[in-house]
Amino acid sequence: MAIINTWFVVINPTSGNGLGKRKWPKIEALLKQHQFNFDHYFTKDENDCEKIIQFAVNQGFKNFISVGGDGTLHNVVNGIMSQNIIATNLINVGVIPVGTGNDWIKTHKIPNNIEKAINIIKKGQTSLQDVGEIKLVKSNEKPVYFINLAGIGFDGYVVSKVYKYKHLGALAYLYGTLLGLFSFKNFLSKTTIGSEVIEAKTLMILIGLCQYSGGGMQLTKTPNTSDGLFDISIAKNIGKLDIIKNVLRLFNGSIVNHKKVSTYKNDMINIEITDNHKPYIQADGELIGKGDIEVKIIPKAFSYYC
């Protein structure tokens, strides 16, 4: 059997509460068994991950494997999107999931089983999906890219709480949601989507590309990863008791039918926080800051093994 072209494997040793480090010997053995020719690197943090991806692309690598969770994949994507050596859709990424939520793989039906995930990568079939780009208004920060879901408000607050409870796995997101009910305050926002301006007291604003987030929640109506449009949900002034009553609807997708949730399709969205209280912004489950944002879509910019 011919050796597969050279790969660069990025491992997040802290993914899944240390599962990345513990599972690596098995993953390494399986990759060798399946005759992958690869270099590998253990990341230290998100900035380190982005830099090593940029370095590897500069060295000529076009095939990557992300060993970790949604956060690791997010950092790999940001490394790819922020380099200008090669078109991003010519760089292919395979995913071996060992994270907490593993939400991105759910949309693309990539199995949690390590060997099955490796077999998908070995098969060599790729597909393209859209990428979101977030710019913090009035900031010199570089853009942040996402491939699953970004949001501002309650979901960002939950992400800020989840880190302490990642040992609970996907349940960490449910625990973070319930914990957030006692301290999160709805905020005033002005959202521009196309020609429409929505001003409201707001629980959260969600910008989706994929179907699942937050450990399996379904928070947008009809997401499509490659139609060139975001699937947007604006949850207006929903109270704590109402959230408790609707927890199950967060997971089965019916929350988008709530009378205080409005949904939209567009390739751009601008969000201005008109409140003194500035809520957290998250992208793919990673906190990226606070403040006003401009978000646009980059069609079919990310290539993944499927």
Salt bridges, closest charged atoms under 4 A:
GLU28 OE2 - LYS32 NZ 3.67
GLU50 OE1 - LYS142 NZ 2.86
ASP103 OD1 - LYS106 NZ 3.19
GLU115 OE2 - HIS34 NE2 3.53
GLU133 OE1 - LYS296 NZ 3.75
ASP227 OD2 - LYS265 NZ 3.34
ASP231 OD1 - LYS265 NZ 3.29
ASP242 OD2 - HIS258 NE2 2.88
ASP284 OD2 - HIS74 ND1 2.89
